């Protein structure tokens, strides 16, 4: 389950902020890993959310209050697949989940950004799912968008245990970032060739 997060109070004076986004199966995680190999600081918003949703956290407790214990695995951790299936086609349920998780993830990421700036880091990437409403994006220096061929995305999602029908449905329900953001947008086409993707990111990183 990828969370769509809107950060609204980021205040950075000296550090560049780049959003790394794209549709499901577009290769965001691969791109983020490549950037880390190059020495870039990358904040994975989904990873932050996972940490905040661990058993024993306030976020975990609030989620159980709303969705019940049926979304737990045998080991007592959240079954994110079950939770995703509940909220995927249920707008009200998704809004409830967002109200629990998003403010906490926002706060955690803002704290990291502030710490990075204090450390003198020159650029930070936030890897996140496709943007719906993200006021803070206007504060970003660039938005990098990963795009991949439909067939390649379907195959990647099938490799994650998602059926072709569900994969097509999820892809169809995602808005196009370029329709939401007109300026400071960089499109990165990912054909599935990791070396080719790495070369593209290397060039953009050097330019940055």
Secondary structure, DSSP 8 states (H G I E B T S, - for coil): ------------SSSEEEEEEESTTSSHHHHHHHHHHTT-EEEEHHHHHHHHTSTTSHHHHHHHHHH-GGGB-TTSSB-HHHHHHHHHT-HHHHHHHHHHHHHHHHHHHHHHHHHHHHTT-SEEEEE-S--SS-GGGGG-SEEEEEE--HHHHHHHHHHTT--HHHHHHHHHTS--HHHH--SSEEEEE--S-HHHHHHHHHHHHHH-
